[in-house]
Amino acid sequence: MNLVLLGPPGAGKGTQAKRLVERFGLAHVSTGDILRAAIQSGSALGLEAKSYMDRGALVPDDLVVGIIRDRIRADDCRGGFVLDGFPRTVPQAEALERMLASAGTRLDAAVAFDVSDQVVIDRNTQRRSCPTCGATYHLVNAPPKRDGVCDRDGTPLVQRPDDRPEQIRQRMAEYRAKTAPLKEFYRGHGILREVDGSPAPDEVGRLLVELLSR
């Protein structure tokens, strides 16, 4: 099963992707994780991507498409994958279609998480991450075992620059302009599925599994 998860930042895509990986044995392909690893390594790609992410802008298509192309060719994607954070624009979706067609496969579903702007702001401002290992936490839904430090390595947690209210609003504006049209793109392909992303993660997960099982 090959899936794309759609929704604004903080809609729960990353949380639910991990659950789908565990339940169905899929590979989790997270654009954000890949880009953050590149940033942490100090590579040229990472530094270029960071300049966009720090101001809440989308990373250009040519950078992201190349990253995803390499990732979905990996062995762990042969049994199916969940794309989290890609595609974010219709041109990226079209590039993904061409990529998969050349590999003799296709998407089975594009799942859109529907949430309000206020839910997005509340969730993102409560998110914290580890600058050393990249682990992410939520102060309400998934807090660290010890306040303010990473469970894995004890590093003090930080709020990413793009998780501050002014940057979240910028990302929402980017989402509405460039990513929201993907719903109609995939609706036209007959593979769009929609789920309410507002409830607690366990309830969203139940709704999602029920949706995909059908």
C-alpha positions as CSV (number, residue, x, y, z in Angstrom):
1,M,0.0,0.0,0.0
2,N,1.4,3.4,-1.1
3,L,-0.1,6.4,0.7
4,V,0.2,10.2,0.7
5,L,-0.9,12.1,3.8
6,L,-2.2,15.6,3.2
7,G,-2.9,18.4,5.7
8,P,-1.6,21.6,7.2
9,P,1.4,21.6,9.5
10,G,0.3,20.2,12.9
11,A,-2.6,18.2,11.4
12,G,-1.2,15.0,12.8
13,K,0.4,13.5,9.6
14,G,3.7,12.5,11.3
15,T,1.9,10.9,14.3
16,Q,-0.5,8.9,12.2
17,A,2.2,8.0,9.7
18,K,4.2,6.2,12.5
19,R,1.1,4.3,13.5
20,L,0.4,3.2,9.9
21,V,4.0,2.1,9.6
22,E,3.6,-0.1,12.7
23,R,0.2,-1.5,11.7
24,F,0.8,-2.2,8.0
25,G,4.6,-2.6,7.8
26,L,5.1,0.4,5.6
27,A,8.2,2.6,5.2
28,H,7.8,6.1,6.6
29,V,9.1,8.7,4.1
30,S,9.1,12.0,6.0
31,T,10.4,15.0,4.0
32,G,10.8,17.0,7.2
33,D,13.0,14.3,8.8
34,I,15.1,14.0,5.7
35,L,15.6,17.8,5.4
36,R,16.4,18.1,9.2
37,A,19.0,15.4,8.9
38,A,20.6,17.3,6.0
39,I,20.5,20.5,8.0
40,Q,22.1,18.8,11.0
41,S,24.9,17.4,8.8
42,G,25.7,20.8,7.5
43,S,25.5,19.7,3.9
44,A,25.0,22.2,1.1
45,L,21.5,20.9,0.6
46,G,20.8,21.2,4.3
47,L,22.0,24.8,4.5
48,E,19.9,25.8,1.4
49,A,16.8,24.1,2.8
50,K,17.3,25.7,6.2
51,S,17.2,29.2,4.7
52,Y,13.7,28.5,3.5
53,M,12.4,26.5,6.5
54,D,13.6,29.2,9.0
55,R,11.3,31.7,7.5
56,G,8.3,29.4,7.1
57,A,8.6,29.1,3.3
58,L,8.3,25.9,1.3
59,V,11.6,24.3,0.1
60,P,11.8,24.6,-3.8
61,D,10.5,21.6,-5.8
62,D,13.8,20.7,-7.4
63,L,15.4,20.2,-4.0
64,V,12.6,18.1,-2.6
65,V,11.8,16.0,-5.7
66,G,15.4,14.8,-5.9
67,I,15.4,13.9,-2.2
68,I,12.2,11.9,-2.5
69,R,13.3,10.2,-5.7
70,D,16.3,8.7,-4.0
71,R,14.4,7.8,-0.8
72,I,11.6,5.8,-2.5
73,R,14.1,3.8,-4.4
74,A,15.4,2.3,-1.1
75,D,14.7,-1.3,-0.3
76,D,12.4,-0.7,2.6
77,C,9.9,1.1,0.3
78,R,9.3,-1.9,-1.9
79,G,6.7,-3.2,0.5
80,G,4.8,0.1,0.5
81,F,5.3,3.5,2.0
82,V,3.7,6.5,3.6
83,L,4.7,9.9,2.2
84,D,4.5,12.5,5.0
85,G,5.2,16.1,3.8
86,F,5.3,15.4,0.1
87,P,3.9,16.3,-2.3
88,R,3.1,19.9,-1.3
89,T,2.3,21.3,-4.7
90,V,0.5,20.0,-7.8
91,P,3.7,20.1,-9.8
92,Q,5.3,17.9,-7.1
93,A,2.3,15.5,-7.3
94,E,2.7,15.3,-11.0
95,A,6.5,14.6,-10.6
96,L,5.6,11.9,-8.1
97,E,3.2,10.3,-10.5
98,R,5.9,10.1,-13.2
99,M,8.4,8.8,-10.7
100,L,6.1,6.0,-9.5
101,A,5.0,5.1,-13.1
102,S,8.6,4.7,-14.2
103,A,9.0,2.2,-11.3
104,G,5.8,0.3,-12.3
105,T,3.8,1.4,-9.2
106,R,1.3,4.0,-8.1
107,L,-0.5,5.6,-5.1
108,D,-3.4,3.7,-3.6
109,A,-4.8,6.6,-1.5
110,A,-4.2,10.3,-0.6
111,V,-5.5,10.9,2.9
112,A,-6.4,14.5,3.8
113,F,-6.6,15.5,7.5
114,D,-9.2,18.2,8.1
115,V,-8.4,20.6,11.0
116,S,-9.1,24.2,11.8
117,D,-6.5,27.0,11.9
118,Q,-6.8,27.3,15.6
119,V,-6.0,23.6,16.1
120,V,-3.0,23.9,13.9
121,I,-1.7,26.9,15.9
122,D,-2.3,25.2,19.3
123,R,-0.6,22.0,18.3
124,N,2.5,23.6,16.7
125,T,3.2,26.1,19.5
126,Q,3.2,23.1,21.9
127,R,5.8,21.1,19.9
128,R,9.4,20.8,21.0
129,S,12.3,19.0,19.3
130,C,15.8,17.7,20.2
131,P,18.5,19.6,18.3
132,T,20.8,16.6,18.7
133,C,18.8,13.6,17.5
134,G,15.8,15.2,15.9
135,A,13.2,13.6,18.2
136,T,9.9,15.6,18.5
137,Y,7.6,15.9,21.4
138,H,4.3,17.7,22.2
139,L,3.9,19.3,25.6
140,V,0.3,18.0,25.9
141,N,-0.1,14.9,23.7
142,A,3.4,13.4,23.8
143,P,5.5,15.1,26.5
144,P,9.1,14.0,27.4
145,K,9.5,11.9,30.5
146,R,11.5,14.7,32.1
147,D,10.4,18.3,31.6
148,G,12.4,20.1,28.9
149,V,14.9,17.4,28.0
150,C,15.0,14.6,25.3
151,D,14.2,11.1,26.4
152,R,16.9,9.7,24.2
153,D,20.0,11.7,25.0
154,G,19.1,14.3,27.7
155,T,19.6,17.3,25.4
156,P,17.5,20.4,26.3
157,L,14.5,20.6,24.0
158,V,14.0,23.6,21.8
159,Q,11.1,25.2,19.9
160,R,11.9,25.2,16.2
161,P,11.8,28.7,14.5
162,D,9.0,27.6,12.2
163,D,6.8,26.6,15.2
164,R,6.3,30.1,16.5
165,P,2.9,31.7,15.9
166,E,4.0,34.2,13.2
167,Q,5.8,31.5,11.3
168,I,2.8,29.1,11.6
169,R,0.5,31.7,10.1
170,Q,3.0,32.1,7.2
171,R,3.0,28.3,6.7
172,M,-0.8,28.2,6.8
173,A,-0.9,30.9,4.1
174,E,1.6,28.9,2.0
175,Y,-0.5,25.7,2.6
176,R,-3.8,27.3,1.4
177,A,-2.1,28.8,-1.7
178,K,0.0,25.8,-2.8
179,T,-0.9,22.6,-1.0
180,A,-4.7,22.7,-0.5
181,P,-5.3,22.3,-4.3
182,L,-3.8,18.8,-4.0
183,K,-7.2,17.7,-2.5
184,E,-8.9,18.4,-5.8
185,F,-6.0,16.9,-7.8
186,Y,-6.3,13.6,-6.0
187,R,-10.1,13.8,-5.9
188,G,-9.9,14.0,-9.7
189,H,-7.8,10.8,-9.6
190,G,-10.4,9.0,-7.5
191,I,-8.0,8.3,-4.6
192,L,-8.8,11.1,-2.1
193,R,-9.9,10.0,1.3
194,E,-10.7,12.5,4.1
195,V,-10.5,12.1,7.9
196,D,-11.2,14.5,10.8
197,G,-7.8,15.3,12.3
198,S,-9.2,17.3,15.3
199,P,-9.8,14.5,17.9
200,A,-7.1,13.0,20.1
201,P,-4.5,10.9,18.2
202,D,-6.0,7.5,19.3
203,E,-9.4,8.4,17.8
204,V,-7.9,9.8,14.6
205,G,-5.9,6.6,14.3
206,R,-9.0,4.5,14.7
207,L,-10.9,6.5,12.1
208,L,-7.9,6.3,9.7
209,V,-7.5,2.5,10.0
210,E,-11.3,2.1,9.5
211,L,-11.1,4.3,6.4
212,L,-8.1,2.4,4.8
213,S,-9.6,-1.0,5.7
214,R,-12.5,-0.2,3.5
